[in-house]
Amino acid sequence: MNWLGFSLLALGLWGAWGFLSKAATRDLPSQTVYLLAICGHVLVIGYLWLSGGFIFSGHPWGIAAALAAGVCMAFGLLCFLKALTVGEASVVVPLTALYPLVTVVLSWAVLRENLTPRHLAGIALALVAGWLLSK
């Protein structure tokens, strides 16, 4: 499968994740949903472990960045679930789905990736879409 196939699969899985997270927070406290979601991660880790999908070598900066990404993901998930507990999925999910804007700005500022006028237009449209979806 190429990048587009994996991207579309991720889009579908993340869409289901947002819906299922809201469904779970209707019946369970956000901390319980978080713990059970992490158990889902453990299942995927087990699959990767058994299939030989882990390679533990690399530059210390890459290892540190990967660990920091995991911490950001974990706390972000906890915040997301707390938001779903009190907010509507139709507002919380689109708003939090604007996270790529943070990635774009950080990639431009820190990694020195290009930010073209087309990218800036995309950022503006994403902000408008987030606003429209959250109303």
GIJONOR-V743520 format. One record per helix or strand of 3 or more residues. SS is the DSSP state (@ for helix, = for strand). FROM is the first residue (numbers start at 0). TO is the last residue. If there is no record, write none. Layout:
ss=SS from=FROM to=TO
ss=SS from=FROM to=TO
This chain:
ss=@ from=2 to=24
ss=@ from=29 to=49
ss=@ from=59 to=85
ss=@ from=88 to=95
ss=@ from=98 to=108
ss=@ from=116 to=132
